[in-house]
Amino acid sequence: MTMMMVSIRWPLWGVRRGAGKAMTPGAALPDGASSSPTTPDRAPHVPVLLTPLLVAVAPVSGTWLDGTFGAGGYTKGLLAAGAGRVIGVDRDPLALQMAASWAGDHGDRLRLVAGNFSELDSYSDEPLDGIVLDLGVSSMQLDQAERGFSFQKDGPLDMRMSQEGASAADLVNTADEAVLTDILYHYGEEHASRRIARAIVAARSVAPITTTLQLAEIVSKCLPRPKPGQSHPATRSFQAIRIAVNTEFSELAEGLMAAERALKPGGKLAVVTFHSLEDRIVKRFLQLASGHEAQSNRYAPARADTTARFTLVTRRAVGPDEAELAANPRARSAKLRVAIRTEAPAKAVNPADLGVPQLSLPKKGRR
């Protein structure tokens, strides 16, 4: 029997500020990056919602940008569907290094860039025909204990997608209790945020918290034992800390605005999300940009008509069908939203209007 690893993207938007750098197959890795991935299997990875995404953006042609390249699943799908050229962007140097074995097969149809999608409008000299954003970290990265994303594998408390800047350990060991409480509550929707933050501060006063299992144990002791079928007690806390370390939500807002600037009229934007917080931001952005903002208060003054900058392709988010769920149950939380750029000028949006939590994070934790 042939075993196939199914890769999904988990909620994580770690990014690196700064200009992108083109990568050629076989290029050397930055200092500190491993050239031998510790994934248990080298079999092909299958991206979530690829088929409905390709259906929604058909026909595929011209130049596309894959802002979260990962294992290259969406890029391969776009190239096979008819894209003339794809620019693959990723902040994780390991992802680009792993593509070296096959990227050259596509010649000049594929260009890899080390960067982040919040600046994706700077990676092409011409307006783009389409952009794909898959808001998550792949299972192959979760499988690497040394990356520090998993509460089920012991490793250094890292969580940095770019492998640069301040780590989760820096945040957990230096942030004030009030800041930790806000992070856990607003980024993880953790209702026991005060209790967990207090426990973290108490534990680090005895000894620094340096490993994933240390943190997972501290969190677990603050919560009831999970019932069968329930998620691990540390799930929400780890999500929240990942978001804070990698400034995910502010980068998401910037990335959506960069996509609006980068797309040509008729260009297509496809975004796959994995949890309600990030999906809410994407949904709100597309509502505002397409002129479909809901009037929450009927007594409020009517809003002035605005010129739509996007036309919605998917009025409601598209989820995985039964066949995909059967093959990959982890895909159950994935949602796809697609819109088409109009000729209206791009417009900046206040992240607060998208529902991005406005927290005062430690400067050391931002990049």
KEKE-3310 file (N, C-alpha, C; in steps of 0.2 Angstrom, whole numbers, plus 5000, padded with zeros to 4 digits):
npx = (5004:5003:5007:5000:5004:4993:4992:4988:4983:4986:4980:4990:5000:5014:5026:5038:5045:5051:5060:5056:5065:5071:5072:5082:5081:5090:5096:5106:5101:5096:5105:5104:5093:5086:5092:5087:5072:5062:5050:5040:5037:5040:5031:5019:5010:4994:4984:4971:4954:4957:4952:4938:4943:4950:4939:4931:4939:4941:4941:4959:4973:4987:4997:4999:5000:5005:5003:5006:5016:5021:5020:5018:5007:4995:5001:5006:4993:4988:4997:4995:4982:4982:4989:5000:5011:5018:5021:5028:5027:5034:5037:5044:5060:5063:5052:5054:5066:5063:5056:5065:5068:5059:5055:5062:5058:5048:5053:5054:5041:5039:5043:5051:5050:5057:5048:5034:5016:5010:5016:5014:5011:5023:5030:5029:5031:5021:5003:4993:4985:4979:4977:4982:4979:4983:4979:4988:4998:5007:5004:5016:5025:5020:5024:5037:5045:5055:5052:5042:5028:5019:5008:5009:5021:5037:5047:5058:5051:5046:5039:5040:5037:5045:5057:5065:5068:5058:5054:5041:5044:5051:5040:5031:5039:5041:5031:5019:5007:4994:4994:4997:4985:4976:4980:4978:4964:4958:4965:4964:4952:4950:4942:4947:4957:4963:4966:4975:4985:4989:4994:5005:5014:5017:5023:5035:5041:5048:5056:5062:5050:5053:5050:5038:5030:5031:5024:5011:5008:5006:4995:4986:4983:4976:4963:4948:4948:4948:4934:4930:4934:4934:4945:4963:4967:4976:4975:4968:4976:4989:4986:4983:4995:5004:4998:5001:5015:5018:5012:4999:4986:4987:4995:4987:4977:4985:4989:4978:4974:4986:4984:4973:4979:4988:4981:4975:4961:4947:4955:4958:4954:4958:4955:4959:4953:4956:4951:4938:4941:4951:4944:4933:4939:4943:4930:4924:4932:4930:4916:4916:4923:4916:4904:4894:4892:4884:4869:4869:4862:4846:4841:4852:4860:4859:4872:4883:4883:4895:4909:4911:4925:4928:4920:4909:4912:4909:4896:4894:4905:4914:4915:4924:4919:4910:4918:4931:4932:4932:4944:4952:4950:4954:4952:4940:4937:4941:4938:4933:4934:4930:4934:4932:4942:4937:4937:4938:4948:4961:4959:4963:4961:4955:4962:4955:4942:4940:4938:4950:4958:4964:4977:4990:5005:5020:5035:5046:5040:5035:5037)
npy = (4994:5011:5025:5041:5057:5069:5086:5100:5117:5125:5137:5150:5164:5168:5180:5189:5205:5216:5217:5206:5191:5184:5166:5153:5136:5125:5134:5141:5139:5151:5155:5144:5137:5121:5109:5097:5091:5085:5079:5064:5058:5058:5059:5066:5081:5087:5100:5109:5111:5113:5109:5115:5128:5130:5128:5139:5150:5148:5153:5149:5159:5168:5178:5173:5174:5165:5167:5160:5149:5137:5119:5119:5115:5122:5131:5121:5116:5128:5130:5118:5120:5130:5143:5155:5159:5158:5166:5161:5164:5164:5165:5156:5149:5135:5130:5134:5129:5115:5115:5114:5103:5101:5113:5118:5111:5118:5128:5145:5148:5147:5156:5158:5167:5173:5180:5190:5190:5201:5211:5208:5216:5220:5211:5209:5215:5219:5221:5208:5193:5184:5180:5169:5165:5155:5153:5148:5136:5122:5104:5097:5106:5107:5094:5095:5095:5103:5116:5121:5122:5113:5107:5094:5088:5088:5102:5116:5132:5140:5144:5153:5157:5163:5160:5170:5184:5188:5175:5163:5159:5171:5180:5173:5173:5186:5196:5206:5201:5206:5209:5196:5190:5197:5193:5179:5179:5188:5183:5169:5166:5162:5158:5156:5165:5174:5166:5157:5166:5171:5159:5156:5167:5164:5152:5155:5163:5155:5147:5149:5147:5136:5126:5117:5107:5111:5123:5118:5110:5119:5126:5116:5112:5122:5120:5111:5093:5086:5080:5065:5066:5080:5095:5097:5104:5115:5120:5132:5142:5140:5143:5157:5162:5159:5168:5180:5180:5180:5191:5190:5194:5208:5207:5200:5209:5219:5211:5208:5221:5224:5214:5219:5230:5225:5217:5216:5224:5213:5203:5189:5185:5173:5166:5155:5151:5146:5147:5155:5168:5173:5171:5179:5192:5192:5190:5202:5211:5209:5211:5225:5230:5226:5233:5227:5228:5225:5233:5237:5244:5249:5261:5270:5283:5282:5274:5282:5278:5267:5264:5248:5239:5226:5211:5199:5182:5171:5171:5166:5157:5143:5127:5111:5096:5080:5070:5076:5078:5065:5060:5069:5073:5084:5095:5101:5113:5122:5136:5144:5159:5169:5182:5195:5207:5224:5239:5250:5262:5256:5256:5261:5252:5253:5243:5241:5242:5230:5221:5218:5214:5227:5227:5231:5225:5218:5226:5219:5207:5210:5211)
npz = (5000:4996:5005:5007:5012:5019:5018:5027:5030:5044:5056:5055:5053:5052:5048:5039:5040:5027:5012:4998:4993:4979:4976:4970:4963:4974:4981:4994:5012:5024:5039:5052:5047:5043:5032:5030:5031:5044:5042:5043:5031:5014:5004:4992:4995:4999:4995:5005:4999:4986:4973:4973:4974:4961:4953:4956:4952:4939:4921:4922:4919:4913:4925:4941:4959:4972:4988:5000:4999:5004:5003:4990:4984:4979:4970:4960:4956:4950:4940:4932:4929:4920:4922:4916:4922:4939:4954:4968:4985:5001:5018:5025:5025:5024:5017:5004:5001:5001:4989:4979:4973:4963:4957:4947:4936:4930:4924:4918:4921:4935:4949:4964:4979:4993:5006:5012:5011:5014:5008:4995:4983:4979:4972:4959:4942:4935:4934:4942:4937:4946:4964:4977:4993:5007:5023:5034:5043:5037:5039:5038:5044:5057:5061:5064:5078:5082:5078:5086:5086:5090:5103:5106:5104:5110:5111:5107:5113:5101:5087:5077:5060:5051:5055:5061:5072:5088:5098:5103:5116:5121:5121:5130:5142:5145:5143:5151:5163:5161:5147:5142:5146:5137:5125:5125:5126:5116:5104:5105:5109:5122:5137:5149:5151:5160:5171:5165:5161:5173:5179:5170:5172:5186:5185:5177:5185:5194:5185:5168:5155:5142:5133:5123:5128:5142:5142:5138:5148:5159:5154:5153:5166:5171:5166:5164:5163:5146:5138:5129:5112:5112:5110:5113:5129:5128:5115:5111:5118:5112:5099:5100:5105:5094:5085:5090:5091:5077:5072:5066:5062:5059:5049:5040:5037:5031:5020:5013:5008:5001:4991:4984:4978:4970:4960:4944:4934:4934:4939:4951:4967:4979:4995:5008:5024:5041:5054:5064:5068:5059:5047:5049:5047:5034:5028:5032:5026:5012:5011:5014:5003:4992:4993:5000:5014:5029:5036:5052:5061:5059:5062:5060:5051:5033:5024:5012:4995:4989:4977:4971:4974:4973:4966:4972:4971:4978:4988:5000:5012:5005:5010:5014:5004:5007:5002:5003:5017:5021:5017:5023:5038:5046:5038:5041:5046:5036:5025:5010:5001:4987:4976:4963:4956:4952:4942:4950:4960:4971:4989:5005:5020:5037:5049:5061:5057:5051:5061:5067:5082:5093:5100:5112:5109:5116:5110:5107:5103:5090:5072)
capx = (5000:5006:5005:5001:5003:4988:4994:4983:4986:4983:4980:4996:5002:5020:5029:5044:5045:5056:5059:5057:5071:5070:5076:5083:5082:5096:5099:5108:5097:5098:5108:5099:5088:5088:5092:5084:5066:5061:5044:5040:5036:5042:5026:5016:5006:4988:4981:4964:4950:4960:4947:4933:4946:4951:4933:4929:4943:4942:4947:4965:4977:4991:5002:4996:5004:5003:5006:5008:5018:5020:5022:5018:5001:4991:5005:5005:4987:4987:5001:4991:4975:4983:4992:5006:5017:5016:5026:5027:5030:5034:5042:5048:5065:5063:5047:5057:5072:5060:5053:5071:5068:5054:5053:5066:5054:5043:5057:5053:5034:5038:5048:5050:5052:5057:5045:5028:5011:5008:5020:5014:5011:5030:5034:5028:5032:5015:4997:4992:4978:4976:4981:4979:4981:4981:4981:4989:5005:5006:5005:5023:5029:5018:5027:5044:5045:5060:5049:5039:5021:5014:5008:5009:5028:5041:5052:5059:5045:5048:5033:5042:5037:5051:5063:5068:5064:5057:5050:5035:5047:5052:5034:5028:5043:5043:5025:5015:5001:4988:4995:4995:4977:4972:4982:4974:4957:4957:4968:4962:4945:4951:4938:4950:4963:4966:4968:4981:4990:4992:4998:5011:5018:5019:5028:5041:5045:5052:5061:5059:5047:5057:5048:5031:5027:5031:5018:5005:5006:5004:4989:4981:4982:4971:4957:4945:4951:4944:4930:4932:4932:4936:4952:4967:4966:4981:4974:4967:4982:4994:4984:4984:5002:5006:4996:5004:5022:5019:5007:4995:4980:4989:4998:4982:4974:4989:4990:4972:4975:4991:4981:4969:4983:4992:4977:4972:4954:4946:4960:4954:4957:4955:4957:4957:4955:4955:4947:4933:4944:4953:4938:4929:4942:4942:4923:4922:4936:4926:4910:4917:4926:4911:4898:4889:4892:4877:4867:4868:4857:4842:4840:4858:4860:4861:4879:4884:4885:4903:4910:4914:4932:4928:4913:4910:4911:4906:4893:4895:4911:4914:4919:4925:4913:4911:4924:4937:4932:4933:4951:4956:4945:4957:4950:4933:4936:4943:4933:4936:4931:4933:4931:4935:4944:4934:4942:4939:4954:4962:4957:4966:4955:4957:4961:4950:4935:4939:4938:4956:4959:4969:4981:4997:5009:5027:5039:5050:5036:5033:5042)
capy = (5000:5017:5030:5048:5062:5074:5092:5105:5123:5127:5145:5153:5169:5171:5183:5193:5211:5217:5216:5199:5189:5178:5160:5148:5129:5123:5140:5139:5141:5156:5152:5141:5133:5114:5107:5090:5091:5080:5076:5057:5055:5063:5059:5072:5085:5089:5106:5109:5115:5115:5108:5120:5134:5130:5129:5146:5155:5146:5150:5151:5161:5174:5178:5172:5174:5161:5171:5156:5144:5130:5113:5121:5112:5127:5133:5116:5116:5134:5129:5113:5123:5135:5149:5155:5160:5158:5168:5158:5168:5161:5167:5150:5147:5128:5128:5136:5124:5109:5115:5114:5096:5101:5119:5119:5107:5122:5133:5152:5148:5147:5160:5158:5173:5173:5186:5189:5192:5208:5215:5205:5220:5222:5205:5208:5221:5220:5219:5201:5190:5181:5179:5164:5165:5150:5156:5143:5132:5115:5099:5095:5110:5105:5088:5096:5097:5109:5122:5123:5124:5108:5105:5087:5086:5092:5105:5123:5136:5144:5146:5158:5155:5166:5158:5176:5189:5186:5168:5162:5159:5178:5183:5170:5175:5194:5200:5207:5197:5209:5208:5189:5189:5200:5189:5173:5180:5190:5179:5162:5166:5157:5161:5156:5168:5177:5161:5154:5171:5171:5153:5157:5172:5161:5147:5158:5166:5149:5145:5151:5142:5136:5121:5117:5103:5115:5127:5114:5107:5124:5128:5110:5112:5128:5119:5104:5087:5086:5074:5061:5070:5087:5097:5097:5110:5120:5122:5139:5146:5140:5147:5164:5164:5159:5174:5186:5180:5181:5197:5187:5198:5214:5205:5198:5215:5222:5207:5209:5228:5223:5210:5224:5235:5221:5214:5220:5223:5206:5198:5185:5184:5167:5165:5150:5152:5140:5148:5160:5174:5176:5171:5185:5198:5191:5191:5209:5215:5208:5215:5232:5231:5224:5237:5223:5229:5224:5239:5233:5247:5252:5268:5274:5286:5277:5275:5284:5273:5267:5260:5242:5237:5218:5208:5193:5176:5166:5175:5162:5153:5137:5122:5104:5092:5074:5066:5078:5077:5058:5059:5073:5076:5090:5100:5102:5120:5127:5140:5147:5165:5171:5189:5198:5215:5229:5244:5255:5262:5253:5260:5258:5251:5253:5236:5240:5241:5223:5217:5216:5216:5232:5225:5233:5219:5220:5228:5213:5202:5212:5211)
capz = (5000:4996:5009:5005:5018:5017:5021:5028:5033:5051:5057:5057:5048:5053:5042:5040:5037:5023:5004:4996:4989:4974:4977:4964:4966:4976:4984:5001:5017:5029:5045:5057:5044:5042:5025:5031:5035:5049:5041:5043:5025:5008:4999:4990:5000:4995:4999:5006:4995:4979:4968:4973:4972:4954:4949:4957:4948:4931:4918:4925:4914:4915:4930:4947:4965:4978:4994:5005:4995:5008:5000:4983:4981:4975:4964:4955:4954:4946:4934:4928:4926:4914:4923:4912:4927:4946:4959:4974:4990:5007:5023:5028:5021:5023:5012:4997:5000:4999:4982:4975:4969:4957:4955:4940:4930:4927:4920:4920:4923:4942:4952:4971:4982:5001:5008:5015:5007:5016:5003:4988:4978:4977:4969:4951:4939:4931:4938:4943:4935:4952:4970:4981:5000:5011:5029:5039:5043:5035:5044:5038:5049:5064:5063:5066:5085:5083:5076:5092:5085:5092:5110:5107:5103:5115:5107:5110:5112:5095:5084:5072:5054:5047:5059:5063:5077:5094:5098:5108:5123:5122:5123:5136:5148:5146:5143:5157:5164:5157:5140:5141:5146:5131:5119:5125:5125:5109:5098:5105:5112:5128:5142:5155:5149:5166:5175:5162:5161:5180:5180:5166:5176:5192:5183:5174:5191:5196:5180:5162:5151:5136:5129:5121:5133:5148:5142:5137:5155:5163:5152:5155:5173:5172:5163:5165:5158:5141:5137:5123:5106:5113:5108:5119:5133:5126:5108:5110:5120:5107:5093:5102:5106:5087:5081:5093:5089:5070:5071:5060:5060:5056:5042:5036:5035:5026:5014:5009:5005:4995:4985:4981:4974:4965:4955:4938:4934:4932:4943:4955:4974:4983:5002:5012:5031:5045:5060:5064:5069:5052:5042:5050:5045:5027:5026:5033:5020:5005:5012:5013:4997:4987:4994:5003:5021:5032:5040:5058:5064:5054:5063:5059:5044:5028:5021:5006:4990:4987:4971:4973:4972:4971:4965:4976:4967:4983:4993:5007:5012:5003:5014:5010:5003:5011:5000:5006:5024:5022:5015:5028:5043:5048:5034:5042:5048:5031:5022:5004:4999:4981:4973:4957:4956:4948:4939:4955:4963:4978:4994:5011:5025:5044:5052:5066:5054:5049:5067:5070:5089:5093:5107:5113:5110:5117:5104:5106:5099:5083:5067)
cpx = (5004:5003:5005:4999:4998:4990:4989:4987:4982:4984:4986:4999:5009:5024:5035:5044:5051:5055:5060:5063:5070:5075:5076:5084:5089:5099:5101:5102:5100:5101:5103:5094:5090:5087:5089:5078:5065:5054:5044:5039:5037:5037:5023:5011:5000:4985:4974:4960:4953:4955:4941:4936:4947:4945:4930:4933:4944:4938:4954:4970:4982:4995:4998:5002:5001:5007:5008:5010:5018:5024:5021:5011:4996:4995:5005:4999:4985:4991:4997:4985:4976:4986:4999:5012:5014:5022:5024:5031:5029:5039:5046:5053:5065:5058:5050:5062:5069:5057:5059:5071:5064:5053:5056:5062:5049:5046:5055:5045:5033:5044:5046:5053:5051:5054:5038:5022:5008:5011:5020:5014:5018:5034:5033:5028:5026:5009:4995:4985:4975:4980:4978:4982:4978:4983:4982:4996:5003:5007:5013:5027:5027:5022:5034:5044:5050:5057:5044:5032:5016:5014:5008:5016:5032:5047:5053:5053:5047:5042:5034:5042:5043:5058:5068:5064:5063:5053:5045:5038:5049:5046:5031:5032:5044:5036:5021:5009:4995:4988:4994:4988:4974:4974:4978:4967:4955:4959:4966:4955:4945:4947:4942:4957:4966:4969:4975:4987:4994:4996:5005:5016:5021:5024:5035:5045:5049:5058:5058:5055:5050:5054:5040:5027:5026:5025:5012:5003:5003:4997:4984:4979:4977:4964:4954:4948:4946:4940:4932:4929:4933:4943:4956:4966:4970:4980:4973:4973:4988:4993:4985:4991:5006:5004:4999:5012:5023:5015:5003:4990:4982:4992:4992:4978:4978:4990:4984:4972:4980:4988:4977:4973:4986:4987:4975:4964:4952:4950:4956:4958:4954:4958:4954:4958:4953:4952:4943:4936:4947:4948:4934:4932:4942:4935:4922:4926:4932:4919:4911:4919:4921:4905:4893:4889:4885:4876:4865:4862:4852:4840:4846:4857:4862:4868:4879:4886:4893:4904:4914:4920:4933:4921:4914:4908:4907:4903:4893:4901:4909:4918:4920:4919:4915:4917:4930:4938:4934:4941:4955:4951:4948:4955:4943:4932:4938:4937:4936:4931:4934:4930:4935:4936:4940:4939:4942:4946:4955:4961:4960:4960:4958:4956:4956:4943:4934:4938:4944:4957:4965:4972:4988:5002:5016:5031:5043:5047:5034:5039:5040)
cpy = (5006:5022:5037:5052:5068:5080:5097:5111:5124:5135:5148:5158:5172:5174:5187:5200:5212:5215:5208:5197:5183:5172:5156:5141:5128:5128:5138:5142:5146:5152:5150:5137:5126:5112:5100:5090:5085:5077:5068:5054:5060:5063:5065:5075:5087:5095:5106:5113:5117:5114:5114:5127:5135:5131:5136:5151:5154:5152:5153:5153:5167:5173:5178:5172:5170:5164:5167:5149:5137:5125:5114:5118:5116:5129:5127:5115:5122:5133:5124:5116:5128:5142:5149:5156:5161:5161:5165:5161:5164:5164:5162:5148:5139:5126:5129:5131:5117:5109:5114:5108:5096:5107:5120:5115:5112:5128:5140:5153:5149:5151:5160:5164:5172:5180:5185:5192:5199:5213:5212:5209:5222:5217:5204:5215:5223:5218:5211:5199:5186:5180:5173:5165:5159:5151:5151:5140:5125:5110:5096:5099:5109:5098:5089:5099:5103:5116:5125:5125:5119:5107:5098:5084:5091:5095:5112:5127:5141:5148:5152:5155:5157:5163:5164:5180:5185:5179:5168:5162:5166:5181:5180:5172:5182:5198:5200:5202:5199:5208:5200:5187:5191:5195:5182:5174:5183:5186:5172:5161:5161:5161:5161:5159:5171:5172:5158:5159:5171:5165:5153:5161:5168:5156:5150:5162:5161:5147:5147:5145:5142:5130:5120:5113:5107:5119:5124:5112:5113:5126:5122:5110:5117:5126:5112:5099:5087:5080:5071:5065:5078:5089:5097:5104:5116:5123:5129:5144:5146:5144:5155:5166:5164:5166:5180:5186:5182:5187:5195:5191:5205:5213:5203:5204:5219:5218:5208:5216:5227:5219:5215:5228:5231:5218:5219:5220:5216:5201:5195:5184:5178:5166:5160:5151:5145:5141:5154:5167:5177:5176:5177:5192:5198:5193:5199:5213:5215:5211:5222:5234:5230:5228:5233:5223:5229:5231:5236:5237:5251:5259:5273:5277:5281:5279:5277:5278:5273:5263:5254:5241:5230:5216:5201:5187:5171:5171:5172:5158:5146:5132:5115:5100:5085:5070:5069:5077:5070:5057:5063:5076:5083:5096:5103:5110:5125:5130:5144:5153:5167:5178:5191:5205:5218:5234:5250:5256:5259:5258:5257:5257:5251:5246:5235:5239:5234:5219:5215:5218:5221:5231:5229:5228:5222:5221:5222:5208:5204:5212:5215)
cpz = (5000:5000:5007:5011:5015:5021:5021:5030:5039:5052:5060:5051:5049:5047:5044:5037:5032:5016:5003:4992:4985:4976:4971:4967:4968:4980:4992:5006:5021:5035:5049:5054:5042:5035:5025:5034:5038:5048:5041:5036:5019:5003:4998:4995:4996:4999:5000:5001:4988:4973:4967:4971:4965:4950:4950:4953:4941:4927:4921:4919:4917:4921:4937:4953:4970:4984:5000:5002:4998:5004:4992:4980:4977:4969:4958:4952:4949:4939:4929:4925:4921:4915:4919:4916:4934:4950:4965:4980:4997:5012:5027:5024:5019:5017:5005:4996:4998:4992:4977:4970:4963:4954:4948:4934:4927:4924:4923:4921:4931:4945:4960:4974:4990:5003:5011:5011:5009:5011:4996:4982:4975:4973:4962:4948:4935:4935:4937:4940:4941:4958:4974:4988:5004:5018:5034:5038:5041:5040:5044:5043:5056:5066:5065:5073:5086:5081:5081:5091:5089:5100:5111:5106:5107:5110:5110:5108:5107:5092:5078:5065:5050:5050:5061:5068:5084:5094:5103:5115:5125:5125:5130:5142:5149:5146:5150:5157:5161:5150:5138:5141:5140:5125:5119:5124:5118:5103:5099:5108:5118:5134:5149:5155:5155:5170:5172:5162:5168:5181:5176:5170:5182:5190:5181:5180:5195:5191:5173:5158:5144:5131:5128:5126:5140:5148:5141:5144:5159:5161:5154:5162:5175:5170:5165:5161:5152:5140:5130:5117:5106:5111:5114:5122:5130:5119:5107:5112:5115:5101:5095:5102:5099:5084:5084:5091:5082:5068:5065:5058:5057:5049:5037:5033:5029:5019:5010:5005:4999:4989:4981:4976:4969:4959:4950:4938:4931:4936:4949:4962:4977:4989:5005:5019:5035:5052:5060:5064:5062:5047:5043:5047:5037:5024:5026:5027:5014:5005:5010:5006:4991:4988:4997:5011:5024:5036:5046:5062:5059:5056:5062:5052:5039:5025:5014:5001:4989:4981:4973:4970:4970:4970:4968:4971:4972:4988:5000:5006:5009:5007:5010:5010:5007:5009:5003:5013:5025:5021:5020:5032:5046:5044:5036:5044:5042:5027:5016:5002:4992:4979:4967:4957:4951:4945:4944:4958:4969:4983:5001:5016:5032:5047:5057:5063:5051:5055:5069:5077:5089:5100:5106:5115:5112:5111:5102:5102:5092:5078:5061)
residu = (MET:THR:MET:MET:MET:VAL:SER:ILE:ARG:TRP:PRO:LEU:TRP:GLY:VAL:ARG:ARG:GLY:ALA:GLY:LYS:ALA:MET:THR:PRO:GLY:ALA:ALA:LEU:PRO:ASP:GLY:ALA:SER:SER:SER:PRO:THR:THR:PRO:ASP:ARG:ALA:PRO:HIS:VAL:PRO:VAL:LEU:LEU:THR:PRO:LEU:LEU:VAL:ALA:VAL:ALA:PRO:VAL:SER:GLY:THR:TRP:LEU:ASP:GLY:THR:PHE:GLY:ALA:GLY:GLY:TYR:THR:LYS:GLY:LEU:LEU:ALA:ALA:GLY:ALA:GLY:ARG:VAL:ILE:GLY:VAL:ASP:ARG:ASP:PRO:LEU:ALA:LEU:GLN:MET:ALA:ALA:SER:TRP:ALA:GLY:ASP:HIS:GLY:ASP:ARG:LEU:ARG:LEU:VAL:ALA:GLY:ASN:PHE:SER:GLU:LEU:ASP:SER:TYR:SER:ASP:GLU:PRO:LEU:ASP:GLY:ILE:VAL:LEU:ASP:LEU:GLY:VAL:SER:SER:MET:GLN:LEU:ASP:GLN:ALA:GLU:ARG:GLY:PHE:SER:PHE:GLN:LYS:ASP:GLY:PRO:LEU:ASP:MET:ARG:MET:SER:GLN:GLU:GLY:ALA:SER:ALA:ALA:ASP:LEU:VAL:ASN:THR:ALA:ASP:GLU:ALA:VAL:LEU:THR:ASP:ILE:LEU:TYR:HIS:TYR:GLY:GLU:GLU:HIS:ALA:SER:ARG:ARG:ILE:ALA:ARG:ALA:ILE:VAL:ALA:ALA:ARG:SER:VAL:ALA:PRO:ILE:THR:THR:THR:LEU:GLN:LEU:ALA:GLU:ILE:VAL:SER:LYS:CYS:LEU:PRO:ARG:PRO:LYS:PRO:GLY:GLN:SER:HIS:PRO:ALA:THR:ARG:SER:PHE:GLN:ALA:ILE:ARG:ILE:ALA:VAL:ASN:THR:GLU:PHE:SER:GLU:LEU:ALA:GLU:GLY:LEU:MET:ALA:ALA:GLU:ARG:ALA:LEU:LYS:PRO:GLY:GLY:LYS:LEU:ALA:VAL:VAL:THR:PHE:HIS:SER:LEU:GLU:ASP:ARG:ILE:VAL:LYS:ARG:PHE:LEU:GLN:LEU:ALA:SER:GLY:HIS:GLU:ALA:GLN:SER:ASN:ARG:TYR:ALA:PRO:ALA:ARG:ALA:ASP:THR:THR:ALA:ARG:PHE:THR:LEU:VAL:THR:ARG:ARG:ALA:VAL:GLY:PRO:ASP:GLU:ALA:GLU:LEU:ALA:ALA:ASN:PRO:ARG:ALA:ARG:SER:ALA:LYS:LEU:ARG:VAL:ALA:ILE:ARG:THR:GLU:ALA:PRO:ALA:LYS:ALA:VAL:ASN:PRO:ALA:ASP:LEU:GLY:VAL:PRO:GLN:LEU:SER:LEU:PRO:LYS:LYS:GLY:ARG:ARG)
# end
